[in-house]
Amino acid sequence: MSLNTDLSALFATMADIMDIKGENTFKVLAFRKVGRILADLSFDVRECVKNNTLCEIEGIGPSSQRIIEEYVATGRSSDADSLAQSVPATLLPLLQVEGLGPKTISLLWKERKITNADELKAALEDGSLKGIKTIGDKKLAAIKQGLANRAKSAGRIGIGHALPVAEMFVDLIRKLPGVTHAQYAGSLRRGRETIGDIDIICSVKDPSLSQKIADAFVAFPAVARIIGQGPSKSSIVTASGLQVDLRILPEENFGAALLYFTGSKDHNVKIRGLALKKKMTLNEWGLYNLAEYEKTEKKIAEAPPLKPVASRTEEEIYAKLGLDFIPPELREDRGEIDAALNHKLPRLITQKDLRGDLHSHTTASDGKNSILEMAQAAKALGYEYLAITDHSKSSVIANGLTPDRLIKHIAEIRKAQDKIKGITLLAGSEVDILPDGRLDYEEAILKELDIVIASPHASLKQDAAKANDRMRRAVETRYVNIIGHPTGRLIGGREGLPLDFPPLFKLAAANGTAMEINAGYPRLDLDEFNSRSACEAGVMISIDTDAHSTAELCEIHFGLTVARRAALTAKHVLNCQSLNDLREFLRRKR
């Protein structure tokens, strides 16, 4: 996690606590604004602290400056700690429940003494929440559904929250004296959309340094509680409740440990079986000759006292087993081992394959940056093209564009194109798919656009029949090129529309309508399974950030991870095409 992101989350949490306590609305809004400012900074906030220029950033006042400076210096904020102690610690996790915002949580706490999910569930069941002003039956039903959704992912955290934490710890560990390699493993490295905890593998040249590394790990600022500490394994819990396990081992065993702890369990079982067939044995220390290994005392706590066949890297272990290297995202025992044996693994899509982003927003609707700023950021990423797709008129909360504003916006996009060279701007719109399947603009407006993304934003709890009729109508609409975040789901939040995808994908393929993997967390919609199904049906996939700022253009990696788990290659992805081929795809449907 970058320091900017860490601080952004800190200010957002402080704003939530103040909101729950009922503190001054303007102060709450100011803290939320600081959080957004920090998230959108294109430079490390440490530089501002170092140069004493924090006060020059519009929106950061003296109190915010003091908090930032203290956090940069110590890794903590006394103001944030004091604020956190002023409310029950179990209140904040309620913010993760769909249907619960700070003000509702405040009402539940102050009027019914509700402080955690279990108490809330009991109160919903016994009817004791009836009669709270502004919380009617519809709201109670939404909260109940939110709790049910949360229970489905109990004990797991979304990749969007876990990955920055893992990256922060790995970065800190790599800087410790004596560390030669460090990498996160487990389901996070495989790119699962939710994970249980974080596993980090660390190697050292000199084993005598292991205890010092463990001591440094448990003393990192993000550590809230130590579970265990030792020279080979240490475990901690962060302030957000996420467990992080660190395993320290000799450099020559790093590859074997990384392979073993990346998993999945089913993948590991399969390759261990393959090793046995070749008269070898594989564990977290290495790949060994079976006959030699059986003669030794098998201590898993330390490396066996014999030379492994392979152990230093994953690549050499796979090679000794007669396998091509299997990317972590494919290690789920879904046929990847047979494909690797027969040299038939797909060349998974990478960020270098992408030529542009087809879904982005500007200040014309609810974005934070201008057309030109978004274009410059996309060009800096090496993109050949960027689609500007601001919201349509029904998205009132997102400052959606009326038809007149859209026509003027198209002209502004053309003007921006004249000012920037080296990247092509496509004038588009993210058009709401209305509950009955109609689009938010008439065809006379749509035909003025280079590209149209049609997305569901409202009425996401429709029954299956209505939801599927709605989406079929959108897929068949002449000017719709891409269906954006098709279900509207949010990981750990709402389930989204109950779509019957196989017939919908068949219809999309026949109509030349692409489907989007929305890289914006917590959407990641389509998911890996539906993305693979779509491609098998002949549907093109567009991997887009849905960026509302220049910083969010960089979050494309979340969508790429979904695509890689779906075994997609560049040929499956619309925005891997050249500009000419993309234009031809868009033209064919019209």
C-alpha positions in Angstrom: 0.0 0.0 0.0 1.4 3.4 -0.9 1.6 6.0 1.8 -0.9 8.1 -0.1 -3.4 5.2 -0.2 -2.8 4.5 3.5 -3.4 8.1 4.5 -6.5 8.3 2.2 -8.0 5.3 4.0 -7.1 6.9 7.4 -9.0 10.1 6.6 -12.0 8.2 5.2 -12.2 6.1 8.4 -11.9 9.2 10.6 -14.7 10.9 8.6 -16.8 7.8 9.1 -16.3 7.8 12.8 -17.1 11.5 13.1 -20.2 10.9 11.0 -21.3 8.1 13.3 -20.7 10.4 16.3 -22.8 13.1 14.8 -19.9 15.7 14.6 -19.9 18.8 12.5 -21.0 18.0 8.9 -18.6 20.4 7.4 -15.6 18.8 9.2 -16.7 15.4 8.1 -16.9 16.6 4.5 -13.5 18.2 4.8 -11.9 15.0 6.0 -13.6 13.0 3.2 -12.2 15.6 0.7 -8.7 15.2 2.1 -9.0 11.5 1.7 -9.9 11.9 -2.0 -7.2 14.4 -2.5 -4.5 12.0 -1.1 -5.8 9.1 -3.2 -5.6 11.2 -6.4 -2.1 12.7 -5.9 0.3 11.8 -8.7 3.3 12.1 -6.3 4.3 10.7 -2.9 3.0 12.9 -0.1 6.3 12.4 1.7 7.8 14.9 -0.7 5.4 17.6 0.4 6.2 16.9 4.1 9.9 17.0 3.3 9.6 20.3 1.4 7.0 21.7 3.8 4.6 22.3 0.9 1.5 20.4 2.2 -0.3 23.7 2.9 0.0 24.5 -0.8 -2.4 21.6 -1.7 -5.9 23.0 -1.9 -8.2 21.3 0.6 -5.5 20.4 3.1 -5.8 22.6 6.2 -3.7 22.9 9.3 -5.3 20.0 11.2 -5.1 17.7 8.2 -1.5 18.8 7.7 -0.6 17.9 11.3 -2.2 14.4 11.0 -0.3 13.8 7.8 3.0 14.9 9.1 2.7 12.8 12.3 1.7 9.7 10.2 4.6 10.2 7.8 7.0 10.5 10.8 5.6 7.7 13.0 3.2 5.5 11.0 0.4 6.4 13.3 -1.9 9.4 14.1 -2.7 10.2 17.7 -5.9 12.1 16.5 -7.0 9.0 14.6 -6.2 6.7 17.6 -8.1 9.0 20.0 -11.1 9.1 17.6 -11.1 5.3 17.2 -11.2 4.9 20.9 -14.3 7.1 21.2 -16.6 4.5 19.6 -16.9 0.8 20.0 -14.4 -0.9 17.7 -17.0 -3.3 16.4 -19.1 -0.4 14.9 -16.8 0.2 12.0 -17.0 -3.2 10.4 -20.8 -2.5 10.0 -19.9 0.0 7.3 -19.0 -3.1 5.1 -22.7 -4.2 5.2 -24.7 -3.1 2.2 -27.5 -0.7 3.2 -25.6 0.6 6.2 -24.0 4.1 6.2 -22.5 6.1 9.0 -25.8 7.9 9.8 -27.8 4.6 10.0 -25.1 3.0 12.1 -25.3 6.1 14.4 -29.0 5.7 14.8 -28.8 2.0 15.6 -26.0 2.6 18.1 -27.6 5.6 19.9 -31.2 4.4 19.9 -30.9 0.6 20.2 -27.3 0.2 21.5 -26.4 -1.9 18.5 -22.6 -2.2 18.3 -21.9 -5.3 16.1 -23.3 -7.5 13.4 -24.5 -10.2 15.8 -26.5 -7.7 17.8 -27.9 -6.2 14.6 -29.0 -9.6 13.3 -30.7 -10.4 16.6 -32.5 -7.1 16.6 -33.7 -7.6 13.1 -35.1 -11.0 14.0 -36.9 -10.0 17.2 -38.4 -6.8 15.6 -36.8 -4.4 18.1 -35.6 -2.1 15.4 -39.2 -1.1 14.5 -40.1 2.5 15.2 -36.7 4.1 14.6 -37.3 7.3 12.6 -36.1 7.2 9.0 -35.6 3.4 9.1 -38.7 1.8 7.6 -39.5 -1.7 6.5 -37.8 -1.3 3.1 -34.6 -0.2 4.8 -34.7 -3.0 7.3 -35.1 -5.5 4.5 -32.1 -4.1 2.7 -30.0 -4.3 5.9 -31.1 -7.9 6.4 -30.1 -8.8 2.9 -26.8 -6.9 3.3 -26.0 -9.0 6.4 -26.8 -12.2 4.5 -24.4 -11.2 1.7 -21.7 -10.4 4.2 -22.1 -13.7 5.9 -21.4 -15.5 2.6 -17.9 -14.0 2.5 -17.3 -14.2 6.3 -13.7 -14.4 7.2 -12.6 -13.3 3.7 -11.5 -9.9 2.4 -11.7 -8.5 -1.1 -8.6 -8.4 -3.3 -8.8 -4.6 -3.5 -8.3 -4.3 0.2 -5.8 -7.2 0.6 -3.4 -6.4 -2.2 -2.3 -3.0 -1.1 -1.6 -4.4 2.4 0.4 -7.3 1.0 2.4 -5.0 -1.3 3.2 -2.7 1.6 4.5 -5.5 3.8 6.5 -7.1 0.9 8.0 -3.7 0.1 9.0 -3.2 3.8 10.4 -6.7 4.1 12.5 -6.4 0.9 14.3 -3.4 2.4 15.4 -5.4 5.5 19.1 -6.2 5.7 19.8 -9.8 4.6 16.6 -10.4 2.7 17.2 -11.7 -0.9 13.6 -12.3 -2.0 10.1 -11.5 -0.7 6.8 -12.2 -2.4 3.2 -12.7 -1.3 1.7 -16.1 -2.0 -1.6 -17.9 -1.4 -4.9 -17.1 -3.0 -3.9 -13.5 -3.3 -1.0 -14.3 -5.7 -3.4 -16.5 -7.7 -5.7 -13.5 -8.0 -8.8 -14.8 -6.2 -11.3 -12.0 -5.7 -11.5 -12.6 -2.0 -8.8 -14.0 0.3 -8.6 -15.4 3.9 -5.2 -14.1 5.0 -1.9 -13.0 3.5 1.0 -15.4 3.2 4.4 -13.8 2.5 7.5 -15.9 1.6 10.9 -14.3 2.5 14.4 -15.7 1.8 17.8 -15.0 3.3 21.4 -15.8 2.4 22.4 -16.0 6.1 19.9 -17.9 8.3 21.4 -16.3 11.4 19.6 -13.1 10.4 16.1 -14.8 10.4 15.2 -13.7 14.0 16.2 -10.1 13.3 13.9 -10.1 10.2 11.1 -11.6 12.3 11.6 -9.0 15.0 11.4 -6.2 12.4 8.3 -7.7 10.8 6.3 -7.7 14.0 7.3 -4.1 14.8 6.1 -2.6 11.5 3.6 0.3 12.1 0.7 -1.5 10.5 0.9 -4.3 13.1 -1.9 -4.2 15.7 -1.4 -7.6 17.4 1.2 -10.3 17.3 -0.1 -13.9 17.1 3.3 -15.6 17.0 7.0 -14.8 16.4 9.9 -17.0 15.5 12.9 -17.3 13.1 11.0 -19.4 10.6 7.4 -18.1 10.9 5.7 -15.1 12.4 2.1 -14.0 12.3 0.4 -10.7 13.0 -3.0 -9.0 12.7 -3.4 -5.5 11.2 -5.6 -2.8 12.6 -8.3 -3.8 10.0 -8.3 -7.4 11.3 -6.3 -9.0 8.4 -3.9 -11.8 9.4 -0.4 -11.7 7.7 1.9 -14.7 8.0 5.6 -14.4 7.2 7.7 -17.5 6.5 11.5 -17.1 6.4 13.8 -19.6 4.8 17.1 -20.0 3.0 17.5 -18.5 -0.4 18.0 -21.9 -2.1 14.5 -23.0 -1.0 12.6 -19.9 -2.0 11.1 -21.3 -5.2 9.7 -24.4 -3.6 8.2 -22.5 -0.7 6.6 -19.9 -3.1 5.2 -22.8 -5.2 3.8 -24.7 -2.2 2.3 -21.7 -0.4 0.8 -20.2 -3.6 -1.3 -23.3 -4.1 -4.0 -24.1 -4.8 -4.3 -27.2 -2.6 -5.7 -29.1 -5.6 -3.0 -27.9 -7.9 -0.3 -28.9 -5.4 -1.8 -32.4 -4.9 -1.7 -32.9 -8.7 1.9 -31.9 -9.1 3.0 -33.9 -6.1 1.3 -36.9 -7.7 3.2 -36.2 -10.9 6.4 -36.0 -8.9 5.8 -39.4 -7.4 5.2 -40.9 -10.9 8.7 -39.6 -11.8 10.2 -41.2 -8.6 10.5 -37.8 -6.9 8.8 -36.0 -4.0 7.9 -32.4 -3.7 7.3 -30.3 -0.5 7.8 -26.7 0.6 11.6 -27.2 0.7 12.1 -28.6 -2.8 11.8 -31.4 -5.3 13.8 -34.4 -4.1 14.8 -37.8 -5.4 12.3 -40.1 -3.7 14.7 -42.9 -2.7 17.1 -40.5 -1.1 14.4 -38.6 0.6 12.9 -41.7 2.2 16.3 -42.5 3.8 16.3 -39.1 5.7 14.5 -38.0 8.8 11.6 -36.0 7.3 11.4 -32.8 9.3 9.1 -30.3 7.7 10.2 -27.6 10.1 13.6 -27.5 8.4 15.0 -28.4 5.1 16.0 -32.1 4.6 19.7 -32.7 4.8 20.2 -33.6 1.2 20.6 -31.7 -2.1 17.2 -31.1 -3.9 16.7 -31.9 -7.6 15.2 -28.3 -7.8 14.2 -25.7 -5.2 15.6 -22.3 -6.0 12.9 -21.2 -8.5 9.4 -22.3 -9.5 10.5 -22.4 -13.1 13.2 -25.0 -12.5 10.8 -27.2 -10.4 8.1 -27.2 -13.1 10.8 -27.9 -15.7 12.1 -30.9 -13.8 8.6 -32.3 -13.7 8.3 -31.9 -17.5 5.9 -28.9 -17.2 5.8 -25.5 -18.8 5.7 -22.8 -16.2 2.1 -22.4 -15.0 1.1 -18.8 -14.2 -0.2 -18.5 -10.6 -3.7 -17.4 -11.8 -4.2 -20.8 -13.5 -3.2 -23.0 -10.6 -6.7 -24.2 -9.6 -6.6 -27.8 -11.1 -8.8 -26.9 -14.0 -6.8 -28.7 -16.7 -3.7 -26.4 -16.5 -1.4 -29.3 -15.6 -2.3 -31.4 -18.6 -2.0 -28.3 -20.8 1.5 -27.6 -19.4 2.5 -31.2 -20.0 1.4 -31.0 -23.6 2.8 -27.4 -24.1 -0.7 -26.1 -24.7 -1.0 -23.4 -22.0 -2.5 -20.2 -23.4 -0.3 -17.0 -23.5 -2.3 -15.1 -21.0 -3.0 -11.4 -21.6 -0.6 -8.9 -20.0 -0.8 -5.2 -19.5 1.6 -4.7 -22.5 -1.1 -6.2 -24.7 -3.6 -3.4 -23.9 -3.8 -0.5 -26.4 -6.3 1.6 -24.6 -9.1 2.0 -22.0 -12.7 2.2 -23.3 -14.4 3.4 -20.1 -13.5 6.6 -18.3 -15.1 9.6 -16.8 -14.2 13.3 -16.5 -15.4 16.4 -14.6 -18.2 16.6 -17.2 -20.1 14.1 -15.0 -18.6 12.7 -11.7 -14.9 12.4 -12.6 -12.1 14.3 -10.9 -10.0 15.2 -13.9 -10.6 17.0 -17.2 -10.6 15.4 -20.6 -7.1 16.6 -21.4 -5.8 15.4 -18.0 -7.3 11.9 -18.6 -5.9 11.8 -22.1 -2.4 12.8 -20.9 -2.5 10.1 -18.2 -3.6 7.5 -20.7 -0.8 8.5 -23.1 1.7 8.2 -20.3 0.6 4.6 -19.8 1.5 4.0 -23.4 -2.1 3.7 -24.7 -3.0 4.4 -28.3 -6.6 5.4 -27.5 -8.9 6.4 -24.7 -12.7 6.5 -24.7 -14.3 9.3 -22.7 -17.6 7.9 -21.5 -19.3 10.2 -19.1 -22.7 9.3 -17.5 -26.0 9.8 -19.2 -28.9 11.9 -17.9 -30.6 9.4 -15.6 -27.5 9.1 -13.4 -28.5 12.3 -11.6 -26.3 11.5 -8.6 -23.3 11.3 -11.0 -24.1 14.6 -12.7 -25.2 12.7 -15.9 -25.3 14.7 -19.1 -28.5 15.9 -20.7 -28.6 15.5 -24.5 -27.7 19.1 -25.0 -24.8 18.8 -22.6 -23.6 15.6 -24.3 -23.5 17.3 -27.7 -21.4 20.1 -26.2 -19.2 17.5 -24.4 -18.5 15.7 -27.7 -17.3 19.0 -29.1 -15.1 19.4 -26.1 -13.6 16.0 -26.6 -12.8 16.9 -30.3 -11.2 20.1 -29.1 -9.1 18.2 -26.6 -8.0 15.9 -29.4 -6.6 18.9 -31.3 -4.5 19.8 -28.3 -2.9 16.3 -27.7 -0.9 14.2 -30.1 0.1 10.5 -29.8 -3.3 9.3 -28.5 -6.7 9.1 -30.1 -9.8 10.1 -28.0 -13.1 8.4 -28.7 -16.2 10.4 -27.8 -18.5 8.0 -25.9 -21.0 7.7 -23.1 -21.8 5.3 -20.4 -25.5 5.1 -21.0 -27.9 3.8 -18.4 -29.9 0.7 -19.3 -33.3 1.7 -17.9 -35.3 -1.0 -15.9 -37.3 -1.9 -19.0 -34.2 -2.2 -21.3 -34.5 1.1 -23.1 -31.5 3.3 -23.2 -31.2 6.7 -21.6 -30.7 8.5 -24.9 -32.6 8.3 -28.2 -30.8 6.8 -31.2 -30.4 10.3 -32.8 -28.1 11.1 -29.9 -26.4 7.7 -29.8 -25.3 7.8 -33.4 -23.3 11.0 -32.7 -21.0 9.0 -30.5 -17.9 6.9 -31.5 -18.6 4.3 -28.8 -21.5 3.4 -26.4 -21.2 1.5 -23.2 -24.6 0.5 -21.8 -24.6 -0.3 -18.1 -27.2 -1.1 -15.4 -27.0 1.3 -12.4 -30.5 1.3 -10.9 -33.2 -1.4 -10.1 -30.5 -4.0 -9.5 -32.8 -6.3 -7.5 -35.1 -7.1 -10.4 -36.4 -10.6 -10.7 -34.7 -12.9 -13.2 -37.2 -12.5 -15.9 -37.2 -8.7 -16.0 -33.5 -8.5 -15.6 -32.8 -10.8 -18.5 -35.4 -9.1 -20.7 -33.8 -5.8 -19.8 -30.3 -7.0 -20.7 -31.3 -8.7 -23.9 -32.9 -5.5 -25.2 -29.7 -3.6 -24.5 -27.5 -6.2 -26.2 -29.7 -6.0 -29.4 -29.7 -2.2 -29.5 -28.0 -1.1 -32.7 -25.7 1.5 -31.1 -24.6 -0.4 -28.0 -21.0 -1.6 -28.4 -20.2 -2.8 -24.9 -22.3 -3.9 -21.9 -20.6 -2.3 -18.9 -20.3 -4.2 -15.5 -23.3 -6.4 -16.6 -24.6 -7.6 -13.2 -23.9 -4.4 -11.3 -22.6 -6.6 -8.4 -20.2 -5.3 -5.7 -17.9 -7.9 -4.0 -18.9 -8.3 -0.4 -21.8 -6.0 -1.0 -24.6 -6.5 -3.4 -25.2 -9.5 -5.7 -26.4 -7.6 -8.7 -28.8 -8.7 -11.4 -29.6 -12.4 -11.6 -28.7 -12.9 -15.3 -28.9 -16.1 -17.3 -25.6 -15.7 -19.1 -25.4 -18.6 -21.7 -28.3 -17.3 -23.9 -27.2 -13.7 -23.3 -23.7 -14.5 -24.4 -25.0 -16.2 -27.5 -27.1 -13.2 -28.3 -24.2 -10.8 -27.7 -21.9 -12.8 -30.1 -24.6 -12.7 -32.8 -25.1 -9.0 -32.4 -21.4 -8.0 -32.1 -21.8 -6.7 -28.6 -18.8 -6.9 -26.3 -19.0 -7.6 -22.5 -16.9 -5.7 -20.0 -14.6 -6.9 -17.2 -14.8 -3.8 -15.1 -11.5 -3.4 -13.3 -12.9 -1.0 -10.8 -12.8 -2.7 -7.3 -15.2 -3.8 -5.8 -17.0 -4.5 -9.2 -14.7 -6.9 -11.1 -17.7 -7.6 -13.2 -17.8 -9.9 -15.2 -16.2 -12.4 -12.9 -13.7 -15.0 -14.1 -16.2 -17.7 -14.7 -18.6 -15.6 -16.8 -15.6 -14.1 -18.6 -14.4 -17.5 -19.7 -18.0 -18.5 -20.7 -18.4 -15.3 -22.7 -15.2 -16.0 -24.7 -16.2 -19.6 -25.3 -19.4 -18.2 -26.8 -17.5 -16.0 -29.1 -18.1 -12.7 -27.3 -15.3 -10.1 -27.3 -14.3 -8.8 -23.8 -13.4 -5.2 -23.0 -11.2 -4.8 -19.9 -11.7 -1.2 -18.6 -11.0 0.7 -15.4 -14.2 2.8 -15.3 -11.7 5.4 -14.1 -13.0 8.5 -12.4 -9.6 10.0 -12.0 -6.1 9.8 -13.6 -4.9 7.6 -10.7 -7.7 5.1 -11.3 -6.5 4.5 -14.9 -3.6 2.5 -13.2 -6.1 0.1 -11.6 -6.4 -1.9 -14.8 -4.4 -4.7 -13.2 -7.5 -5.9 -11.2 -9.3 -6.5 -14.5 -6.3 -8.2 -16.0 -6.2 -10.5 -13.1 -9.8 -11.6 -13.7 -9.0 -12.1 -17.4 -5.9 -14.1 -16.6 -7.8 -16.4 -14.2 -10.3 -16.8 -17.1 -7.4 -17.9 -19.3 -8.0 -15.0 -21.7 -5.4 -14.1 -24.4 -5.0 -10.8 -26.2 -7.1 -12.1 -29.1 -10.2 -12.3 -26.8 -9.9 -8.6 -25.7 -11.4 -5.7 -27.7 -9.0 -3.1 -26.3 -6.0 -5.2 -27.4 -6.9 -4.4 -31.0 -5.3 -1.7 -33.1 -7.3 1.5 -33.4 -8.3 0.6 -37.0 -9.5 -2.9 -35.9 -11.4 -1.3 -33.0 -13.1 1.2 -35.3 -14.1 -1.6 -37.6 -15.6 -3.6 -34.7 -17.6 -0.5 -33.7 -18.7 0.2 -37.3 -19.9 -3.3 -38.0 -22.8 -3.2 -35.6 -24.0 0.1 -37.0 
